[in-house]
Amino acid sequence: MAETRYEGGMKDGMFHGQGTLYFPNGSKYVATWDSGAIIEGDYIFADGLEYEEDWTYCDSYDRRFYTEICNGLKPAGRSQLTNLDPPRTIPEGHYDCGDGFYNPVTRVITGYNNKFLRNADDDEHEWIVRTCRKGWDQITGYKPELHQQQLPKYP
């Protein structure tokens, strides 16, 4: 199983000076430490997006991905499904649950590196099946309620 690891200065068994915490999901926290206390730091997501206090990405007014903000939108008819472009290929019968692939039959989540992460409990199983991208196409048929919706108006 992937673990959080630290690379950087140490003093008396505590983080000290410049150092980086690397997280299993590919993100990292680059910081200056003083005897284990954070002086200042930056959280950087796995895709390279740096967290900012005045967050302007994917808010209620602008739903573009960070890569779309940086590189522009794709032509009409070519959707970008995730912040990764191209998106990860999800194995048939699995879901992409954000930190790995989920097999609903075995209820096992494996990391993108194919290593075991955890077993999903009932709540996580329900959430993944309801909200996450699938590794297969599914024909849903005509849904009148979807065709009757009004699109939101943007300022």
C-alpha positions in Angstrom: 0.0 0.0 0.0 1.3 3.5 -0.8 2.3 5.6 2.1 2.8 9.3 2.8 6.5 10.0 2.8 8.6 13.1 3.7 11.8 14.3 2.1 13.6 17.2 3.6 15.4 18.6 6.7 15.0 17.1 10.1 15.9 18.4 13.6 15.5 16.3 16.8 13.2 13.9 14.9 10.9 16.7 13.6 10.5 18.3 10.2 12.8 21.3 10.0 13.8 23.6 7.2 12.7 22.9 3.6 10.7 19.7 3.1 8.0 18.0 1.0 5.3 15.6 2.1 4.3 13.3 -0.8 0.8 11.7 -0.5 -0.4 8.4 -2.0 -2.8 10.2 -4.4 0.1 12.0 -6.1 -0.4 15.3 -4.4 2.3 17.0 -2.3 2.8 19.6 0.4 6.0 21.7 -0.1 6.8 23.7 3.1 9.2 25.4 5.4 9.2 23.8 8.8 10.5 24.9 12.2 10.8 22.1 14.7 7.7 20.3 13.3 5.6 23.4 12.9 4.7 24.8 9.5 6.0 28.2 8.8 4.6 28.4 5.2 3.7 25.9 2.6 1.9 25.1 -0.7 -0.4 22.2 -1.4 -0.1 20.9 -5.0 -2.6 18.5 -6.4 -1.5 15.4 -8.4 -2.3 17.2 -11.7 0.0 20.2 -10.8 -2.7 22.6 -9.7 -1.5 24.6 -6.7 -4.1 25.3 -4.1 -4.8 29.0 -3.6 -6.6 30.6 -0.7 -8.8 32.7 -3.1 -10.0 29.6 -5.0 -11.3 30.3 -8.4 -11.5 26.9 -10.0 -14.6 24.8 -10.5 -16.9 27.2 -8.6 -20.6 27.8 -9.1 -19.9 30.3 -11.9 -17.1 28.6 -13.8 -17.2 24.8 -14.0 -14.1 24.4 -16.2 -11.3 22.1 -15.2 -7.9 23.6 -14.4 -6.4 22.2 -17.6 -9.3 23.8 -19.6 -8.5 27.2 -17.9 -4.8 26.8 -18.8 -5.1 25.3 -22.3 -8.6 26.4 -23.4 -11.7 24.5 -24.1 -12.0 21.6 -26.6 -14.0 22.1 -29.8 -17.8 21.6 -29.6 -18.7 17.9 -29.2 -15.4 16.8 -27.6 -16.0 16.7 -23.9 -13.3 16.7 -21.2 -14.5 14.2 -18.5 -11.8 14.8 -16.0 -8.9 17.2 -15.2 -6.6 14.7 -16.8 -6.5 14.9 -20.6 -6.8 12.2 -21.8 -8.6 10.7 -18.8 -7.5 7.4 -17.3 -8.7 4.3 -19.0 -11.0 2.6 -16.5 -11.0 -1.2 -16.6 -14.2 -2.8 -17.8 -16.6 -3.3 -14.9 -14.8 -0.9 -12.6 -15.3 2.7 -11.4 -12.7 5.5 -11.1 -13.2 6.6 -7.5 -10.6 9.4 -7.3 -7.7 7.5 -5.7 -8.0 4.3 -7.7 -10.2 1.8 -9.4 -13.2 0.1 -7.7 -14.4 -3.3 -8.5 -18.1 -3.5 -7.3 -18.1 -7.3 -7.4 -15.2 -7.8 -5.0 -15.6 -4.3 -3.3 -11.9 -3.8 -3.6 -10.2 -0.5 -4.4 -6.8 -0.7 -6.0 -4.6 2.3 -6.7 -3.8 3.5 -10.2 -0.6 1.5 -9.8 -2.7 -1.6 -9.3 -1.8 -2.0 -5.6 -4.5 -2.8 -3.0 -5.8 0.3 -1.2 -8.8 -0.8 0.8 -12.2 -2.6 0.9 -15.2 -0.4 0.4 -17.9 -0.4 3.1 -21.6 -0.1 2.2 -21.6 3.7 2.3 -18.5 4.1 0.1 -19.9 1.4 -2.3 -23.2 3.3 -2.7 -21.4 6.6 -3.2 -19.0 5.2 -5.9 -21.8 3.5 -7.8 -23.9 6.6 -7.7 -21.3 9.3 -8.5 -18.1 7.9 -10.1 -17.2 7.4 -13.8 -17.7 3.9 -15.1 -15.4 1.8 -17.2 -18.2 0.8 -19.6 -20.9 2.4 -21.7 -24.5 2.1 -20.6 -27.5 3.0 -22.7 -30.0 4.7 -20.5 -32.8 5.5 -23.0 -35.0 8.5 -23.2 -35.6 10.3 -19.9 -38.3 13.0 -20.3 -37.2 14.8 -17.1 -33.8 15.5 -18.5 -35.2 17.0 -21.7 -37.5 19.3 -19.8 -34.8 20.9 -17.7 -33.9 24.6 -18.2 -30.3 25.5 -18.6 -29.0 27.9 -16.0 -28.4 31.5 -17.1 -24.9 32.7 -16.5 -24.1 36.4 -15.9 
